Amino acid sequence: MLYWALLFFVVAIVAAVFGFGGIASASAGIAQILFFIFLVLFVVTIIMKLVRRA
């Protein structure tokens, strides 16, 4: 999922360089959402591993 977030971020940067503001904005928004989903899943996974260890 982090790969997809980085991919959309790169697409947003390239689109912004070429002047496609709408596509850049949409890609940046998707990248931001995917990154936050990744963070939530990462934290949940760490918590679950700590709970199972105890």
PDB file with one MODEL, atoms N, CA, C and O in Angstrom:
MODEL        1
ATOM      1  N   MET A   1       0.826  -1.192   0.000  1.00  0.00           N
ATOM      2  CA  MET A   1       0.000   0.000   0.000  1.00  0.00           C
ATOM      3  C   MET A   1       0.870   1.255   0.000  1.00  0.00           C
ATOM      4  O   MET A   1       0.525   2.265  -0.613  1.00  0.00           O
ATOM      5  N   LEU A   2       1.980   1.176   0.684  1.00  0.00           N
ATOM      6  CA  LEU A   2       2.893   2.311   0.678  1.00  0.00           C
ATOM      7  C   LEU A   2       3.438   2.551  -0.732  1.00  0.00           C
ATOM      8  O   LEU A   2       3.668   3.690  -1.136  1.00  0.00           O
ATOM      9  N   TYR A   3       3.639   1.459  -1.471  1.00  0.00           N
ATOM     10  CA  TYR A   3       4.086   1.576  -2.860  1.00  0.00           C
ATOM     11  C   TYR A   3       3.089   2.375  -3.690  1.00  0.00           C
ATOM     12  O   TYR A   3       3.478   3.243  -4.471  1.00  0.00           O
ATOM     13  N   TRP A   4       1.807   2.078  -3.519  1.00  0.00           N
ATOM     14  CA  TRP A   4       0.777   2.785  -4.283  1.00  0.00           C
ATOM     15  C   TRP A   4       0.704   4.249  -3.886  1.00  0.00           C
ATOM     16  O   TRP A   4       0.503   5.114  -4.739  1.00  0.00           O
ATOM     17  N   ALA A   5       0.866   4.538  -2.595  1.00  0.00           N
ATOM     18  CA  ALA A   5       0.854   5.926  -2.147  1.00  0.00           C
ATOM     19  C   ALA A   5       2.012   6.700  -2.781  1.00  0.00           C
ATOM     20  O   ALA A   5       1.836   7.827  -3.243  1.00  0.00           O
ATOM     21  N   LEU A   6       3.187   6.090  -2.797  1.00  0.00           N
ATOM     22  CA  LEU A   6       4.340   6.749  -3.424  1.00  0.00           C
ATOM     23  C   LEU A   6       4.140   6.902  -4.923  1.00  0.00           C
ATOM     24  O   LEU A   6       4.537   7.915  -5.499  1.00  0.00           O
ATOM     25  N   LEU A   7       3.533   5.914  -5.559  1.00  0.00           N
ATOM     26  CA  LEU A   7       3.270   5.991  -6.990  1.00  0.00           C
ATOM     27  C   LEU A   7       2.323   7.151  -7.313  1.00  0.00           C
ATOM     28  O   LEU A   7       2.570   7.909  -8.251  1.00  0.00           O
ATOM     29  N   PHE A   8       1.255   7.290  -6.550  1.00  0.00           N
ATOM     30  CA  PHE A   8       0.323   8.395  -6.788  1.00  0.00           C
ATOM     31  C   PHE A   8       0.970   9.742  -6.486  1.00  0.00           C
ATOM     32  O   PHE A   8       0.659  10.745  -7.129  1.00  0.00           O
ATOM     33  N   PHE A   9       1.869   9.761  -5.508  1.00  0.00           N
ATOM     34  CA  PHE A   9       2.590  10.996  -5.202  1.00  0.00           C
ATOM     35  C   PHE A   9       3.477  11.411  -6.374  1.00  0.00           C
ATOM     36  O   PHE A   9       3.534  12.587  -6.731  1.00  0.00           O
ATOM     37  N   VAL A  10       4.161  10.447  -6.962  1.00  0.00           N
ATOM     38  CA  VAL A  10       5.011  10.739  -8.123  1.00  0.00           C
ATOM     39  C   VAL A  10       4.159  11.201  -9.296  1.00  0.00           C
ATOM     40  O   VAL A  10       4.538  12.130 -10.009  1.00  0.00           O
ATOM     41  N   VAL A  11       3.018  10.567  -9.500  1.00  0.00           N
ATOM     42  CA  VAL A  11       2.104  10.988 -10.571  1.00  0.00           C
ATOM     43  C   VAL A  11       1.642  12.417 -10.325  1.00  0.00           C
ATOM     44  O   VAL A  11       1.539  13.204 -11.266  1.00  0.00           O
ATOM     45  N   ALA A  12       1.363  12.759  -9.080  1.00  0.00           N
ATOM     46  CA  ALA A  12       0.938  14.117  -8.749  1.00  0.00           C
ATOM     47  C   ALA A  12       2.037  15.127  -9.047  1.00  0.00           C
ATOM     48  O   ALA A  12       1.764  16.208  -9.570  1.00  0.00           O
ATOM     49  N   ILE A  13       3.270  14.785  -8.719  1.00  0.00           N
ATOM     50  CA  ILE A  13       4.386  15.703  -8.985  1.00  0.00           C
ATOM     51  C   ILE A  13       4.580  15.889 -10.487  1.00  0.00           C
ATOM     52  O   ILE A  13       4.754  17.013 -10.957  1.00  0.00           O
ATOM     53  N   VAL A  14       4.550  14.801 -11.236  1.00  0.00           N
ATOM     54  CA  VAL A  14       4.732  14.893 -12.684  1.00  0.00           C
ATOM     55  C   VAL A  14       3.599  15.688 -13.314  1.00  0.00           C
ATOM     56  O   VAL A  14       3.838  16.516 -14.192  1.00  0.00           O
ATOM     57  N   ALA A  15       2.374  15.446 -12.879  1.00  0.00           N
ATOM     58  CA  ALA A  15       1.233  16.182 -13.420  1.00  0.00           C
ATOM     59  C   ALA A  15       1.328  17.669 -13.083  1.00  0.00           C
ATOM     60  O   ALA A  15       0.973  18.517 -13.902  1.00  0.00           O
ATOM     61  N   ALA A  16       1.799  17.981 -11.897  1.00  0.00           N
ATOM     62  CA  ALA A  16       1.944  19.387 -11.510  1.00  0.00           C
ATOM     63  C   ALA A  16       3.016  20.083 -12.341  1.00  0.00           C
ATOM     64  O   ALA A  16       2.862  21.246 -12.713  1.00  0.00           O
ATOM     65  N   VAL A  17       4.097  19.373 -12.631  1.00  0.00           N
ATOM     66  CA  VAL A  17       5.164  19.952 -13.442  1.00  0.00           C
ATOM     67  C   VAL A  17       4.659  20.283 -14.835  1.00  0.00           C
ATOM     68  O   VAL A  17       5.033  21.309 -15.403  1.00  0.00           O
ATOM     69  N   PHE A  18       3.814  19.427 -15.390  1.00  0.00           N
ATOM     70  CA  PHE A  18       3.293  19.649 -16.728  1.00  0.00           C
ATOM     71  C   PHE A  18       2.046  20.525 -16.761  1.00  0.00           C
ATOM     72  O   PHE A  18       1.503  20.785 -17.834  1.00  0.00           O
ATOM     73  N   GLY A  19       1.593  20.977 -15.612  1.00  0.00           N
ATOM     74  CA  GLY A  19       0.494  21.931 -15.564  1.00  0.00           C
ATOM     75  C   GLY A  19      -0.903  21.339 -15.469  1.00  0.00           C
ATOM     76  O   GLY A  19      -1.886  22.049 -15.675  1.00  0.00           O
ATOM     77  N   PHE A  20      -1.007  20.070 -15.165  1.00  0.00           N
ATOM     78  CA  PHE A  20      -2.320  19.443 -15.009  1.00  0.00           C
ATOM     79  C   PHE A  20      -2.727  19.507 -13.536  1.00  0.00           C
ATOM     80  O   PHE A  20      -2.521  18.557 -12.780  1.00  0.00           O
ATOM     81  N   GLY A  21      -3.301  20.627 -13.149  1.00  0.00           N
ATOM     82  CA  GLY A  21      -3.618  20.868 -11.739  1.00  0.00           C
ATOM     83  C   GLY A  21      -4.665  19.936 -11.172  1.00  0.00           C
ATOM     84  O   GLY A  21      -4.549  19.489 -10.031  1.00  0.00           O
ATOM     85  N   GLY A  22      -5.689  19.637 -11.958  1.00  0.00           N
ATOM     86  CA  GLY A  22      -6.757  18.753 -11.471  1.00  0.00           C
ATOM     87  C   GLY A  22      -6.261  17.347 -11.221  1.00  0.00           C
ATOM     88  O   GLY A  22      -6.573  16.740 -10.197  1.00  0.00           O
ATOM     89  N   ILE A  23      -5.495  16.837 -12.150  1.00  0.00           N
ATOM     90  CA  ILE A  23      -4.950  15.485 -11.996  1.00  0.00           C
ATOM     91  C   ILE A  23      -3.956  15.455 -10.842  1.00  0.00           C
ATOM     92  O   ILE A  23      -3.923  14.494 -10.074  1.00  0.00           O
ATOM     93  N   ALA A  24      -3.159  16.487 -10.719  1.00  0.00           N
ATOM     94  CA  ALA A  24      -2.181  16.553  -9.632  1.00  0.00           C
ATOM     95  C   ALA A  24      -2.886  16.577  -8.278  1.00  0.00           C
ATOM     96  O   ALA A  24      -2.469  15.897  -7.341  1.00  0.00           O
ATOM     97  N   SER A  25      -3.945  17.356  -8.186  1.00  0.00           N
ATOM     98  CA  SER A  25      -4.677  17.454  -6.930  1.00  0.00           C
ATOM     99  C   SER A  25      -5.343  16.125  -6.571  1.00  0.00           C
ATOM    100  O   SER A  25      -5.301  15.694  -5.419  1.00  0.00           O
ATOM    101  N   ALA A  26      -5.946  15.490  -7.550  1.00  0.00           N
ATOM    102  CA  ALA A  26      -6.610  14.203  -7.303  1.00  0.00           C
ATOM    103  C   ALA A  26      -5.589  13.138  -6.914  1.00  0.00           C
ATOM    104  O   ALA A  26      -5.830  12.364  -5.987  1.00  0.00           O
ATOM    105  N   SER A  27      -4.467  13.088  -7.599  1.00  0.00           N
ATOM    106  CA  SER A  27      -3.441  12.095  -7.285  1.00  0.00           C
ATOM    107  C   SER A  27      -2.848  12.328  -5.901  1.00  0.00           C
ATOM    108  O   SER A  27      -2.589  11.374  -5.168  1.00  0.00           O
ATOM    109  N   ALA A  28      -2.635  13.580  -5.543  1.00  0.00           N
ATOM    110  CA  ALA A  28      -2.109  13.889  -4.216  1.00  0.00           C
ATOM    111  C   ALA A  28      -3.114  13.492  -3.133  1.00  0.00           C
ATOM    112  O   ALA A  28      -2.724  12.989  -2.079  1.00  0.00           O
ATOM    113  N   GLY A  29      -4.386  13.714  -3.387  1.00  0.00           N
ATOM    114  CA  GLY A  29      -5.414  13.314  -2.425  1.00  0.00           C
ATOM    115  C   GLY A  29      -5.471  11.811  -2.236  1.00  0.00           C
ATOM    116  O   GLY A  29      -5.587  11.327  -1.111  1.00  0.00           O
ATOM    117  N   ILE A  30      -5.389  11.072  -3.332  1.00  0.00           N
ATOM    118  CA  ILE A  30      -5.395   9.613  -3.253  1.00  0.00           C
ATOM    119  C   ILE A  30      -4.148   9.128  -2.520  1.00  0.00           C
ATOM    120  O   ILE A  30      -4.230   8.221  -1.690  1.00  0.00           O
ATOM    121  N   ALA A  31      -2.995   9.723  -2.818  1.00  0.00           N
ATOM    122  CA  ALA A  31      -1.756   9.330  -2.144  1.00  0.00           C
ATOM    123  C   ALA A  31      -1.857   9.586  -0.646  1.00  0.00           C
ATOM    124  O   ALA A  31      -1.398   8.774   0.157  1.00  0.00           O
ATOM    125  N   GLN A  32      -2.457  10.712  -0.268  1.00  0.00           N
ATOM    126  CA  GLN A  32      -2.598  11.034   1.154  1.00  0.00           C
ATOM    127  C   GLN A  32      -3.511  10.028   1.853  1.00  0.00           C
ATOM    128  O   GLN A  32      -3.199   9.574   2.954  1.00  0.00           O
ATOM    129  N   ILE A  33      -4.615   9.681   1.237  1.00  0.00           N
ATOM    130  CA  ILE A  33      -5.541   8.708   1.827  1.00  0.00           C
ATOM    131  C   ILE A  33      -4.865   7.353   1.981  1.00  0.00           C
ATOM    132  O   ILE A  33      -4.967   6.727   3.036  1.00  0.00           O
ATOM    133  N   LEU A  34      -4.174   6.892   0.936  1.00  0.00           N
ATOM    134  CA  LEU A  34      -3.501   5.601   1.007  1.00  0.00           C
ATOM    135  C   LEU A  34      -2.411   5.596   2.072  1.00  0.00           C
ATOM    136  O   LEU A  34      -2.212   4.590   2.753  1.00  0.00           O
ATOM    137  N   PHE A  35      -1.703   6.717   2.220  1.00  0.00           N
ATOM    138  CA  PHE A  35      -0.654   6.784   3.239  1.00  0.00           C
ATOM    139  C   PHE A  35      -1.246   6.682   4.642  1.00  0.00           C
ATOM    140  O   PHE A  35      -0.694   5.983   5.492  1.00  0.00           O
ATOM    141  N   PHE A  36      -2.357   7.365   4.896  1.00  0.00           N
ATOM    142  CA  PHE A  36      -2.970   7.291   6.220  1.00  0.00           C
ATOM    143  C   PHE A  36      -3.550   5.911   6.498  1.00  0.00           C
ATOM    144  O   PHE A  36      -3.499   5.440   7.634  1.00  0.00           O
ATOM    145  N   ILE A  37      -4.098   5.259   5.482  1.00  0.00           N
ATOM    146  CA  ILE A  37      -4.574   3.883   5.665  1.00  0.00           C
ATOM    147  C   ILE A  37      -3.395   2.975   6.002  1.00  0.00           C
ATOM    148  O   ILE A  37      -3.497   2.112   6.874  1.00  0.00           O
ATOM    149  N   PHE A  38      -2.263   3.176   5.298  1.00  0.00           N
ATOM    150  CA  PHE A  38      -1.062   2.403   5.598  1.00  0.00           C
ATOM    151  C   PHE A  38      -0.632   2.610   7.044  1.00  0.00           C
ATOM    152  O   PHE A  38      -0.314   1.644   7.738  1.00  0.00           O
ATOM    153  N   LEU A  39      -0.616   3.861   7.508  1.00  0.00           N
ATOM    154  CA  LEU A  39      -0.201   4.136   8.883  1.00  0.00           C
ATOM    155  C   LEU A  39      -1.111   3.460   9.897  1.00  0.00           C
ATOM    156  O   LEU A  39      -0.636   2.888  10.879  1.00  0.00           O
ATOM    157  N   VAL A  40      -2.407   3.523   9.663  1.00  0.00           N
ATOM    158  CA  VAL A  40      -3.360   2.895  10.586  1.00  0.00           C
ATOM    159  C   VAL A  40      -3.139   1.393  10.628  1.00  0.00           C
ATOM    160  O   VAL A  40      -3.086   0.808  11.710  1.00  0.00           O
ATOM    161  N   LEU A  41      -3.010   0.761   9.469  1.00  0.00           N
ATOM    162  CA  LEU A  41      -2.781  -0.683   9.446  1.00  0.00           C
ATOM    163  C   LEU A  41      -1.443  -1.057  10.081  1.00  0.00           C
ATOM    164  O   LEU A  41      -1.335  -2.093  10.737  1.00  0.00           O
ATOM    165  N   PHE A  42      -0.434  -0.225   9.889  1.00  0.00           N
ATOM    166  CA  PHE A  42       0.872  -0.482  10.486  1.00  0.00           C
ATOM    167  C   PHE A  42       0.794  -0.430  12.010  1.00  0.00           C
ATOM    168  O   PHE A  42       1.333  -1.304  12.690  1.00  0.00           O
ATOM    169  N   VAL A  43       0.130   0.580  12.544  1.00  0.00           N
ATOM    170  CA  VAL A  43      -0.002   0.715  14.000  1.00  0.00           C
ATOM    171  C   VAL A  43      -0.839  -0.432  14.574  1.00  0.00           C
ATOM    172  O   VAL A  43      -0.501  -0.974  15.626  1.00  0.00           O
ATOM    173  N   VAL A  44      -1.912  -0.801  13.902  1.00  0.00           N
ATOM    174  CA  VAL A  44      -2.745  -1.911  14.372  1.00  0.00           C
ATOM    175  C   VAL A  44      -1.932  -3.206  14.381  1.00  0.00           C
ATOM    176  O   VAL A  44      -2.042  -3.997  15.317  1.00  0.00           O
ATOM    177  N   THR A  45      -1.131  -3.423  13.363  1.00  0.00           N
ATOM    178  CA  THR A  45      -0.303  -4.628  13.304  1.00  0.00           C
ATOM    179  C   THR A  45       0.705  -4.662  14.442  1.00  0.00           C
ATOM    180  O   THR A  45       0.899  -5.706  15.065  1.00  0.00           O
ATOM    181  N   ILE A  46       1.340  -3.551  14.717  1.00  0.00           N
ATOM    182  CA  ILE A  46       2.310  -3.501  15.817  1.00  0.00           C
ATOM    183  C   ILE A  46       1.624  -3.767  17.151  1.00  0.00           C
ATOM    184  O   ILE A  46       2.152  -4.511  17.978  1.00  0.00           O
ATOM    185  N   ILE A  47       0.465  -3.175  17.368  1.00  0.00           N
ATOM    186  CA  ILE A  47      -0.268  -3.389  18.617  1.00  0.00           C
ATOM    187  C   ILE A  47      -0.678  -4.842  18.765  1.00  0.00           C
ATOM    188  O   ILE A  47      -0.580  -5.404  19.856  1.00  0.00           O
ATOM    189  N   MET A  48      -1.141  -5.466  17.671  1.00  0.00           N
ATOM    190  CA  MET A  48      -1.551  -6.854  17.736  1.00  0.00           C
ATOM    191  C   MET A  48      -0.365  -7.774  18.041  1.00  0.00           C
ATOM    192  O   MET A  48      -0.518  -8.748  18.779  1.00  0.00           O
ATOM    193  N   LYS A  49       0.797  -7.483  17.493  1.00  0.00           N
ATOM    194  CA  LYS A  49       1.981  -8.286  17.785  1.00  0.00           C
ATOM    195  C   LYS A  49       2.387  -8.145  19.245  1.00  0.00           C
ATOM    196  O   LYS A  49       2.785  -9.122  19.878  1.00  0.00           O
ATOM    197  N   LEU A  50       2.287  -6.925  19.784  1.00  0.00           N
ATOM    198  CA  LEU A  50       2.627  -6.722  21.182  1.00  0.00           C
ATOM    199  C   LEU A  50       1.638  -7.419  22.114  1.00  0.00           C
ATOM    200  O   LEU A  50       2.033  -7.954  23.150  1.00  0.00           O
ATOM    201  N   VAL A  51       0.365  -7.414  21.751  1.00  0.00           N
ATOM    202  CA  VAL A  51      -0.651  -8.063  22.583  1.00  0.00           C
ATOM    203  C   VAL A  51      -0.470  -9.582  22.552  1.00  0.00           C
ATOM    204  O   VAL A  51      -0.625 -10.231  23.586  1.00  0.00           O
ATOM    205  N   ARG A  52      -0.153 -10.155  21.413  1.00  0.00           N
ATOM    206  CA  ARG A  52       0.030 -11.590  21.318  1.00  0.00           C
ATOM    207  C   ARG A  52       1.283 -12.050  22.045  1.00  0.00           C
ATOM    208  O   ARG A  52       1.329 -13.172  22.549  1.00  0.00           O
ATOM    209  N   ARG A  53       2.295 -11.202  22.104  1.00  0.00           N
ATOM    210  CA  ARG A  53       3.542 -11.564  22.769  1.00  0.00           C
ATOM    211  C   ARG A  53       3.333 -11.630  24.281  1.00  0.00           C
ATOM    212  O   ARG A  53       3.952 -12.462  24.944  1.00  0.00           O
ATOM    213  N   ALA A  54       2.479 -10.776  24.839  1.00  0.00           N
ATOM    214  CA  ALA A  54       2.286 -10.691  26.291  1.00  0.00           C
ATOM    215  C   ALA A  54       1.439 -11.814  26.833  1.00  0.00           C
ATOM    216  O   ALA A  54       1.190 -11.875  28.037  1.00  0.00           O
TER     217      ALA A  54
ENDMDL
END
